[in-house]
Amino acid sequence: MIYDSRLKINAPESLILAILAKKPKLTSKEIFDFFSKKYPKRMTIQGFYKIIRRMLDDRILLKENAHISLDSFWVNEVVGFAKTIEKTYLKTDSNLTDILLDEGESKTYDFENIVAMDNVWSHGLNLVRQYYADHEHPDKNAYSRNYFSVFHIARTESENVNLQYFESSSMQWYMASGSDTFLNHLPSKLIEEENYHQCVFDFEKFKEANKDKLIEKNYWATIIGDFVFEARFPKYVFELIEKIYAETQSIAEFNADKISSLFLEPGKTYLTVSHDKKKAEMIRQEVKALYAECGK
């Protein structure tokens, strides 16, 4: 029921709670006016009032004369619940061991589709971001190397949320992408956060200069500090994405849903998480060098 800006459509109750969290003591009509501007579907005022009545009956909302606010007892329950899940999921060492590995450790996960992988990827990046809030490192910024910056055009809202969290930790995100296509230049126009930076590099030149390494297109890497996240898509899904990138030449031809729907297609998707100081530094220097070549 908590509003999540990563979702295209939140439940009506979630949006009502988000409105009242910032604007207490509104009339039902005032809430509906704010609601109608943000809810992407059409809802009648009668249907809206039905939801309000249900939330009043469930003692989530409180009505004083004509004004509605969040019920203070319910707020207390939410605060207590938030503290509990923070302790369980973000501050309990046993829950973090899969991501916050010791130096030299590595773990590979496999998933049934890209969405499942991306959810764990985002969760892991957030945990590492929090880890470096309490641990020293000479460069706490995030650095990424990929061929397609596909998540930034297919799941833009989620990426904006990630960037906002990184900005709250005074962290920059540097993205180096190897495909010189219309869609690969689009993230810098879609992402509004000032801590996001993108450079499109010459992939073939980079591959030629690194003959001793396995340089492939179907590879996404992000490092923060000494932690390395590496992902690979199902081969057939990657090829379908590659076809979309090759064929899309203008914003009128761009369809984010067409790409994001591929993220739900079945196929083994892999994510490797490593705590590897040497490898992290190598990728960080690669990205910095690519930025220098881009003139940024």
Secondary structure by P-SEA (a helix, b strand, c coil): cccccccccccaaaaaaaaaaccccccaaaaaaaaaacccccccaaaaaaaaaaaaaaccbbbccccccccaaaaaaaaaaaaaaaaaccccccccccccccccbbbbbbcccaaaaaaaaaaaaaaaaaaaacccccccbbbbbcccccccccaaaaaaaaaaaaaaacbbbbbbbccccccccccccccccccbbbbbccaaaaaaacccccccccbbbbbcccbbbbbbccaaaaaaaaaaaaaccccccccaaaaaaaaacccbbbbbbbbcaaaaaaaaaaaaaaaaaacc
